[in-house]
Amino acid sequence: MNQLYPVYTAEAECQDCYKCVRQCPAKAIKVENGRANVIPELCVGCGHCVQVCPAGAKKVRNDLGRLKQLLHDKEKVFVSLAPSWMGEFRNVPAEKMIAVLLKLGFAGVSETALGAQQVSAALAQSLSDEKRGLCISSACPAIVDYIRKYFPEYAENITPVLSPVLAHCKMLRQKYGNDIGVAMIGPCIAKKNEADAHPELLDIVLTFKDLRKWMEEECLDFESVQEGDFAFVPDRAEEGSAYPVEGGMLDNIKAYEGAEHIKGITLTGIEAIERILDSLNMGDIEDLVFVEALACRGGCVNGPCGKWKDAELVGRMKTLNNVEFPEKFLRRKPEIDMKEEYSGAKASAASASEEAMGNALSQVGKFTSDDELNCGGCGYETCRNFAQALINKKAEPAMCVSYLRNQAQKKANGLLRCIPGGVVIVDAELKIVECNEYFANMFDAGTAYAYEARPGLKGALIEKIVPLAKFIHSVLDSGEDVTREFYRVGKRLLNVTVFSIEPEQVAGLIIMDVTGAEIRRKQIAERARKVIDKNLTAVQEIACLLGEHVADTEILLRSIADDFGSDDATGKKARHE
């Protein structure tokens, strides 16, 4: 987990769903030990993974602590407030927004849209003499990073001017001194990357979510704040406030006299940028084409750290309602040096050899082109893209859904084959979903022949094979297992266990034919009883013989005793005389 980067994964919360892999337009996610981590070198900070993560495991770096320290260390810290705040904090007057931020410790609140107006002025001036070519806006840092990393050949087509927020920071430092602190507040994560890359201009970026949390900590709300004579510094923005809405930047540029020849298009969403650049042939461009490129669909009003689900529509309306064009044709001139260079920084790895690709595909059971389903379940568009990710250690074989399904099916089939009994799975309509051959052979020859024609007997009614409907219905309804020993079906004795797989939907049965075992048991019991009876007879005979011998012995011993007794008495009488 890399918490220094603006986006990271809380691994303990990651649920092994790979949704972020499927949704990441830059494929900047690495799956390791079942956990999906962001790769900073590949990430562009669009924040889409944060929005789609169902478990909330994708986190945004919290810079609130650093901002509080900045407020402590700096005598004056100014806010660069993104113009999309009007769609985020709906029905909040500007005076109250400024009052809250001043209470939090800022020296002044300024609008990032002022920088946007400088960008429009600089572009209108620089493009006025251009007749042909492709120009891509530098306003969105996520798009800039995406082109630099994944389409480095087009990095030279990014307009060489500062982004609106950096232009605004430069304006503030020129106005209030270079020793001030500047913190931007907006809906964007990629701006954090911009601040990390330009600490000399922008100190810290806070999201709208961070601001809400901070207000809760300080027990501040807009209702309790008194409106006063508060205003944005140094001036209120005008047409630049349209920048967070798709098409707003183009409207600004084309409002300048002399910009009528520019052919402009607006693209929102990284996928749209990729699709255009992938199919682009620069030789086909005959005019001056300016591309307003934004990573978030609908524009910045739909940024990843905003509150509202309906921001793309309502947020636009709330923002545009506060936009004012001062005149039909704008005549602003850049007030600061707007020069900025953008170079390529290729991030994608080299393609693997066919041998390496084949080895990677074989890990997930794909040996021919027919095996490559390209289902997209792993998060990659094609099986070969997934194989490339395996080679680059960005993915694991377990991410392949078809591979896991085949493995599970093989294990299940192996178990079904090896279990010495009938195994069958049925649905709520008592139709067979799957069974093993042992089950089919337990009954009449017709069932066995049907199994040969349709292995698994899928769709057959189990009641036509063995009458167990009442047990199955009981399990489906209650969810409790049922076991019946010595259940008689015709001349057979069965041991039947019915268990729940999906309550009210699917049940499983294990059926053991114990007829032969029961007959053998009875035969053994009968033989045992005969042996016992025979032994008892022998014992009785022995007892009788022993009884006779004992009687005879007793008579003899009594006779001897009597004889000896008589002799002893006669001897005593003679001696006495």
C-alpha positions in Angstrom: 0.0 0.0 0.0 1.4 3.3 -1.1 -0.2 6.1 1.0 2.1 8.8 -0.4 0.4 8.6 -3.7 -3.0 10.3 -4.0 -4.8 7.1 -4.6 -4.1 3.9 -2.7 -5.8 0.6 -1.6 -6.8 -0.2 1.9 -5.9 -3.9 1.5 -8.0 -5.2 4.4 -11.1 -3.8 2.7 -10.4 -5.0 -0.8 -12.9 -7.7 -1.6 -11.2 -9.5 -4.5 -13.8 -8.3 -7.1 -11.4 -6.7 -9.7 -14.0 -4.1 -10.6 -11.3 -1.4 -10.4 -9.2 -3.4 -12.9 -12.1 -3.6 -15.3 -12.9 0.1 -14.9 -9.4 1.6 -14.8 -8.8 3.3 -18.2 -5.0 3.2 -17.7 -4.9 -0.4 -16.4 -2.8 1.0 -13.5 -3.9 -1.7 -11.1 -1.7 -4.6 -10.0 -3.4 -7.7 -8.4 -1.2 -9.5 -6.0 -2.4 -12.1 -3.4 -6.0 -11.3 -4.5 -5.6 -7.6 -3.6 -5.8 -4.8 -6.2 -3.2 -2.1 -5.7 -2.6 1.1 -7.6 0.7 1.4 -9.6 1.7 5.1 -9.2 4.0 5.0 -12.2 1.0 4.0 -14.4 -1.8 5.9 -12.7 -3.1 9.2 -14.0 -5.2 10.1 -10.9 -8.5 10.2 -12.7 -10.1 8.7 -9.6 -12.5 6.4 -11.5 -11.4 3.4 -9.3 -12.4 5.3 -6.2 -15.9 5.9 -7.6 -16.5 2.3 -8.7 -15.0 0.4 -5.8 -18.0 -1.3 -4.2 -16.2 -2.0 -0.9 -14.7 1.5 -0.6 -11.2 0.0 -0.5 -9.8 2.6 -2.9 -8.9 5.7 -0.9 -7.8 9.2 -1.6 -4.9 10.6 0.3 -6.1 12.9 3.1 -4.0 16.1 3.1 -6.1 17.9 5.8 -3.4 17.4 8.4 -0.8 18.9 6.1 -3.1 21.9 5.4 -3.6 22.6 9.1 0.2 22.5 9.5 0.5 24.9 6.6 -1.9 27.3 8.2 0.2 27.1 11.4 3.5 27.7 9.6 2.5 30.4 7.1 1.4 33.9 8.0 -1.1 33.9 5.1 -2.7 31.0 3.2 -5.1 31.6 0.3 -7.7 29.3 -1.1 -7.9 28.6 -4.8 -11.6 27.6 -5.0 -12.6 25.5 -8.0 -15.6 27.0 -9.9 -17.5 23.7 -9.6 -18.1 24.6 -5.9 -21.4 26.1 -7.1 -22.7 22.7 -8.2 -21.3 21.0 -5.1 -22.5 23.4 -2.4 -25.9 24.1 -3.9 -27.9 27.2 -2.9 -25.0 28.4 -0.8 -24.2 32.1 -1.4 -20.7 33.1 -2.2 -20.5 35.3 0.9 -21.3 32.3 3.1 -18.8 30.1 1.4 -16.1 32.7 1.9 -17.1 33.3 5.5 -16.7 29.6 6.3 -13.3 29.4 4.7 -12.1 32.5 6.5 -13.3 31.0 9.8 -11.2 27.9 9.1 -8.1 30.2 9.0 -7.5 31.3 5.5 -6.4 34.8 4.7 -8.4 35.1 1.6 -10.5 33.1 -0.9 -9.9 33.4 -4.6 -11.5 31.6 -7.6 -9.5 29.2 -9.7 -11.6 30.5 -12.6 -9.3 33.6 -12.7 -6.5 31.3 -13.8 -8.8 29.8 -16.4 -9.4 33.2 -17.8 -5.6 33.7 -18.2 -5.4 30.3 -19.9 -8.1 31.3 -22.4 -6.4 34.6 -23.1 -3.0 33.0 -23.7 -4.4 30.3 -26.0 -6.5 32.8 -28.0 -3.3 34.8 -28.5 -1.0 31.9 -29.4 -3.5 30.2 -31.7 -4.5 33.3 -33.6 -1.7 32.9 -36.2 -1.9 29.1 -36.4 -3.6 27.7 -39.5 -3.4 23.9 -39.2 -2.6 21.3 -36.7 -3.9 19.5 -33.5 -3.9 21.2 -30.1 -4.9 19.3 -26.9 -5.9 21.4 -23.9 -3.6 21.3 -20.8 -6.4 22.1 -18.4 -7.0 18.6 -17.0 -3.9 17.1 -15.3 -5.3 13.6 -15.6 -5.5 13.9 -19.4 -2.1 15.5 -19.6 -0.6 12.6 -17.6 -2.5 10.1 -19.7 -1.2 11.4 -23.0 2.4 11.8 -21.6 2.4 8.2 -20.4 0.3 6.3 -23.0 0.4 8.5 -26.1 3.8 10.2 -25.7 4.0 10.9 -29.4 1.2 13.4 -28.9 2.8 15.2 -25.9 4.0 17.9 -28.2 0.4 18.6 -29.2 -0.6 19.6 -25.6 -0.9 23.4 -25.6 2.2 24.8 -23.9 0.5 26.8 -21.3 -0.1 26.4 -17.5 -3.2 24.7 -16.3 -5.9 27.0 -14.8 -4.9 26.2 -11.2 -1.2 26.7 -11.7 -1.9 29.9 -13.5 -4.1 31.1 -10.6 -1.4 30.2 -8.1 1.1 32.2 -10.0 -1.3 35.1 -10.1 -1.8 34.9 -6.3 1.9 34.8 -5.6 2.5 37.7 -7.9 -0.2 39.7 -6.1 0.4 38.8 -2.5 4.0 37.7 -2.4 5.8 34.4 -3.0 5.9 33.6 0.8 2.2 32.9 1.0 0.6 29.4 1.1 -1.9 28.3 -1.6 -4.3 25.5 -1.1 -6.8 24.4 -3.8 -10.2 23.0 -2.9 -12.1 21.1 -5.6 -13.5 17.7 -6.7 -10.3 16.5 -8.4 -7.7 13.9 -7.3 -5.3 14.5 -10.2 -4.8 18.0 -8.9 -3.0 16.4 -6.0 -0.4 15.0 -8.5 -0.2 18.5 -9.9 0.6 20.0 -6.5 3.2 17.3 -5.8 4.9 18.1 -9.1 4.7 21.9 -8.6 5.2 22.6 -4.8 6.7 26.0 -5.7 3.2 27.2 -6.9 0.6 25.0 -5.2 1.1 23.7 -1.7 -1.8 21.4 -1.1 -5.0 20.2 -2.7 -8.1 19.5 -0.6 -11.2 17.7 -2.0 -14.7 18.8 -1.4 -15.2 15.7 0.8 -12.2 16.8 2.9 -13.7 20.3 3.3 -17.0 18.8 4.5 -15.2 16.6 7.0 -13.2 19.6 8.2 -16.3 21.7 8.7 -17.8 18.8 10.8 -14.7 18.7 12.9 -15.0 22.4 13.6 -18.8 22.3 14.1 -19.2 24.7 11.2 -22.2 24.8 8.9 -23.5 27.3 6.3 -26.7 28.1 8.2 -24.9 29.2 11.4 -22.5 31.5 9.5 -23.5 35.1 9.3 -23.4 36.7 5.9 -21.2 39.7 5.8 -19.2 41.9 3.5 -17.1 39.1 2.1 -15.9 38.9 -1.4 -13.5 36.8 -3.5 -10.0 38.3 -3.9 -8.5 39.9 -5.8 -11.6 40.0 -8.1 -14.7 38.0 -8.9 -14.3 35.6 -11.9 -16.4 36.0 -15.0 -16.4 33.8 -18.1 -13.7 31.4 -16.5 -16.4 30.0 -14.3 -17.6 28.0 -17.2 -14.5 25.8 -17.3 -15.8 22.9 -15.1 -18.6 22.2 -17.6 -17.7 20.4 -20.8 -17.5 22.9 -23.7 -16.9 25.8 -21.2 -13.2 26.1 -22.2 -14.1 26.2 -25.9 -16.8 28.8 -25.3 -14.1 30.9 -23.6 -11.6 30.7 -26.3 -14.0 31.2 -29.2 -15.3 34.3 -27.5 -12.1 36.1 -28.5 -12.0 38.0 -31.7 -9.8 36.3 -34.2 -10.5 32.8 -32.9 -13.3 32.1 -35.3 -11.1 29.9 -37.5 -10.4 27.4 -34.7 -12.3 24.1 -35.1 -13.0 22.9 -31.6 -14.3 19.6 -30.1 -14.9 18.5 -26.6 -14.0 15.0 -25.4 -14.9 13.8 -21.9 -13.7 10.5 -20.5 -10.3 8.9 -21.0 -11.8 6.2 -23.2 -13.0 8.9 -25.6 -9.5 10.4 -25.8 -8.0 6.9 -26.3 -10.4 6.1 -29.1 -9.7 9.3 -30.9 -5.9 9.1 -30.6 -5.8 5.4 -31.5 -7.5 6.1 -34.8 -6.0 9.5 -35.6 -4.0 10.1 -38.8 -2.3 13.5 -38.4 -2.1 13.8 -42.2 -5.9 14.0 -42.4 -6.1 17.2 -40.3 -6.5 20.2 -42.6 -7.6 22.8 -40.1 -6.6 24.1 -36.7 -8.3 21.7 -34.4 -8.5 22.4 -30.6 -9.5 19.5 -28.4 -10.9 20.4 -25.0 -10.1 17.1 -23.2 -11.5 16.3 -19.8 -11.1 13.0 -17.9 -14.5 13.2 -16.1 -17.6 12.7 -18.1 -19.5 15.9 -18.2 -16.5 17.9 -17.0 -15.1 18.8 -13.6 -18.6 19.2 -12.1 -18.7 15.4 -12.2 -15.3 15.0 -10.4 -14.5 11.8 -8.4 -14.7 13.6 -5.0 -18.0 15.4 -5.4 -21.1 14.6 -3.4 -23.9 14.5 -6.0 -24.9 11.7 -8.3 -26.8 14.1 -10.6 -23.8 16.5 -10.9 -23.6 16.0 -14.6 -26.9 17.8 -15.1 -27.9 19.8 -12.1 -24.2 20.6 -11.3 -23.9 22.1 -14.8 -26.9 24.2 -14.5 -25.9 25.5 -11.0 -22.4 26.4 -12.4 -23.5 27.9 -15.7 -26.1 30.1 -13.8 -23.2 32.0 -12.3 -21.2 32.5 -15.5 -21.1 36.0 -17.0 -19.3 37.0 -20.2 -18.4 40.6 -19.8 -18.7 41.4 -23.5 -19.4 39.8 -26.8 -15.7 39.6 -27.8 -13.1 39.1 -25.1 -10.0 41.1 -25.2 -8.1 39.9 -22.1 -4.3 39.7 -22.2 -2.2 37.3 -20.2 -1.0 39.0 -17.0 1.6 36.3 -16.2 4.1 34.1 -18.0 1.9 31.2 -19.0 4.7 29.1 -20.6 4.8 25.4 -19.8 6.3 22.4 -21.6 4.9 18.9 -21.7 7.2 16.0 -22.7 6.4 12.3 -23.2 7.0 9.9 -20.3 6.1 6.5 -21.8 4.7 4.2 -19.1 3.5 1.1 -21.0 5.8 -1.9 -21.0 7.3 -3.5 -24.2 5.2 -6.2 -25.8 6.2 -9.8 -24.9 7.4 -12.4 -27.4 5.0 -14.9 -28.9 6.6 -17.7 -26.8 6.2 -15.7 -23.6 2.6 -14.9 -24.6 1.9 -18.5 -25.3 3.3 -19.6 -21.9 1.2 -17.0 -20.1 -2.0 -18.0 -21.9 -1.3 -21.7 -21.1 -1.4 -20.7 -17.4 -5.1 -20.1 -17.7 -5.9 -23.1 -20.0 -5.8 -21.2 -23.3 -3.8 -23.2 -25.9 -5.5 -22.2 -29.2 -7.2 -19.0 -30.5 -10.6 -20.7 -30.0 -9.8 -20.8 -26.2 -9.4 -17.0 -26.1 -13.0 -15.9 -25.3 -12.1 -12.2 -24.8 -15.0 -12.0 -22.3 -13.4 -9.1 -20.3 -14.2 -10.6 -16.9 -10.6 -10.2 -15.8 -10.7 -6.5 -16.5 -8.7 -6.6 -19.7 -10.3 -6.3 -23.2 -8.7 -9.4 -24.7 -7.1 -12.6 -23.4 -3.8 -11.5 -24.9 -3.9 -8.2 -23.0 -4.5 -10.2 -19.8 -1.5 -12.5 -20.8 0.6 -9.4 -21.1 -0.5 -8.3 -17.6 0.5 -11.7 -16.3 3.9 -11.4 -17.9 4.3 -7.9 -16.3 3.3 -9.3 -12.9 0.2 -7.0 -12.9 -2.3 -9.9 -12.8 -2.9 -13.4 -11.4 -4.3 -16.5 -13.2 -7.2 -16.5 -10.7 -8.6 -13.3 -12.3 -9.6 -15.4 -15.4 -13.3 -16.2 -14.9 -13.4 -19.0 -17.6 -10.2 -20.5 -16.1 -11.7 -20.6 -12.6 -15.0 -22.0 -14.0 -13.2 -24.8 -15.9 -11.1 -25.6 -12.8 -14.1 -25.7 -10.6 -16.0 -27.9 -13.2 -13.0 -30.3 -13.4 -12.8 -30.6 -9.7 -16.6 -31.1 -9.4 -16.6 -33.7 -12.2 -13.7 -35.5 -10.5 -15.6 -35.6 -7.2 -18.8 -36.8 -8.9 -16.9 -39.6 -10.6 -15.1 -40.7 -7.5 -17.9 -40.7 -5.0 -19.1 -44.3 -4.5 -22.7 -43.4 -4.7 -25.3 -41.5 -6.7 -24.9 -37.7 -6.6 -27.6 -35.5 -8.2 -28.4 -31.8 -8.1 -31.9 -30.5 -8.8 -33.6 -27.2 -9.1 -36.8 -25.8 -7.6 -38.8 -27.6 -10.4 -37.2 -30.9 -9.5 -35.3 -30.9 -12.8 -31.9 -32.4 -12.8 -29.1 -29.9 -13.1 -26.2 -32.4 -12.9 -25.7 -36.0 -11.8 -23.0 -38.6 -12.0 -23.0 -41.9 -13.9 -23.3 -43.9 -10.7 -26.8 -42.3 -10.1 -27.9 -43.1 -13.7 -26.8 -46.8 -13.3 -28.6 -47.3 -10.0 -32.0 -47.6 -11.7 -33.4 -49.0 -14.9 -31.5 -49.4 -18.1 -33.5 -46.6 -19.7 -31.9 -44.1 -17.3 -28.4 -45.4 -18.1 -29.1 -45.1 -21.8 -30.4 -41.6 -21.4 -27.2 -40.7 -19.5 -25.1 -41.9 -22.4 -27.1 -39.7 -24.7 -27.1 -36.7 -22.4 -24.3 -36.8 -19.8 -25.6 -35.3 -16.6 -29.3 -35.9 -17.5 -29.8 -32.1 -17.5 -33.5 -31.2 -17.5 -34.8 -34.6 -16.6 -37.4 -34.8 -13.8 -35.9 -36.7 -10.9 -39.4 -37.9 -9.8 -39.6 -40.0 -12.9 -36.4 -41.8 -11.8 -36.8 -42.0 -8.0 -39.7 -40.8 -5.9 -38.0 -38.3 -3.5 -40.1 -35.2 -4.2 -41.3 -34.8 -0.6 -37.8 -34.8 0.8 -36.5 -32.4 -1.8 -39.4 -30.0 -1.3 -38.8 -30.1 2.5 -35.2 -29.2 2.1 -35.9 -26.4 -0.5 -38.5 -24.9 1.8 -36.8 -25.2 5.1 -33.1 -25.1 4.1 -32.5 -28.0 6.6 -30.8 -31.2 5.5 -32.8 -34.5 5.5 -31.4 -38.0 5.9 -33.4 -41.2 5.4 -31.8 -44.5 6.1 -33.2 -47.7 4.6 -35.7 -45.9 2.3 -37.4 -48.6 0.3 -37.9 -48.0 -3.5 -39.4 -51.1 -5.0 -37.1 -53.9 -4.1 -34.2 -51.6 -3.2 -33.1 -50.1 0.1 -31.6 -46.7 -0.2 -29.8 -44.4 2.2 -30.8 -40.9 1.0 -29.3 -37.5 2.1 -30.9 -34.3 0.7 -29.1 -31.0 1.4 -29.6 -27.3 0.5 -27.3 -25.6 -1.9 -29.3 -22.4 -2.6 -32.4 -21.9 -0.4 -35.6 -22.4 -2.4 -33.6 -22.8 -5.6 -31.2 -25.7 -5.7 -30.8 -28.9 -3.6 -28.3 -31.8 -3.8 -28.8 -35.5 -3.1 -26.4 -38.3 -2.2 -28.0 -41.7 -2.7 -26.4 -45.0 -1.6 -27.9 -48.4 -2.6 -27.6 -50.5 0.5 -29.8 -53.4 -0.6 -26.9 -55.8 -1.1 -25.3 -54.7 2.1 -28.6 -55.2 4.0 -29.0 -58.7 2.6 -25.5 -59.6 3.6 -26.1 -58.1 7.0 -29.2 -60.2 7.5 -27.4 -63.3 6.3 -24.6 -62.7 8.7 -27.0 -62.1 11.5 -28.9 -65.4 10.7 -25.6 -67.3 10.6 -24.6 -65.7 13.9 -28.0 -66.7 15.4 -27.5 -70.3 14.2 -24.0 -70.5 15.7 -25.3 -69.0 18.9 -28.1 -71.5 19.1 -25.7 -74.4 18.4 -23.3 -73.1 21.1 -26.1 -72.8 23.6 -27.2 -76.4 22.9 -23.6 -77.6 23.4 -23.4 -75.6 26.6 -26.6 -77.1 27.9 -25.5 -80.6 27.1 -22.1 -80.0 28.8 -24.0 -78.6 31.8 -26.1 -81.7 32.0 -23.1 -84.0 31.8 -21.3 -81.9 34.4 -24.4 -82.1 36.6 -24.5 -86.0 36.4 -20.8 -86.2 37.2 -21.2 -83.9 40.1 -24.1 -86.0 41.6 -22.2 -89.3 41.2 -19.1 -87.8 42.8 -21.1 -86.4 45.7 -22.7 -89.8 46.4 -19.3 -91.5 46.4 -17.7 -88.9 48.7 -20.6 -89.2 51.2 -20.3 -93.0 51.2 -16.6 -92.8 51.9 -17.1 -90.2 54.6 -19.7 -92.4 56.3 -17.5 -95.4 56.2 -14.6 -93.6 57.7 -16.9 -92.2 60.3 -18.1 -95.6 61.4 -14.6 -97.0 61.7 -13.4 -94.2 63.9 -16.3 -94.7 66.3 -15.7 -98.5 66.7 -11.9 -97.9 67.5 -12.7 -95.5 70.3 -15.1 -97.9 71.9 -12.6 -100.9 71.9 -9.8 -98.8 73.5 -12.1 -97.6 76.2 -12.9 -101.2 77.2 
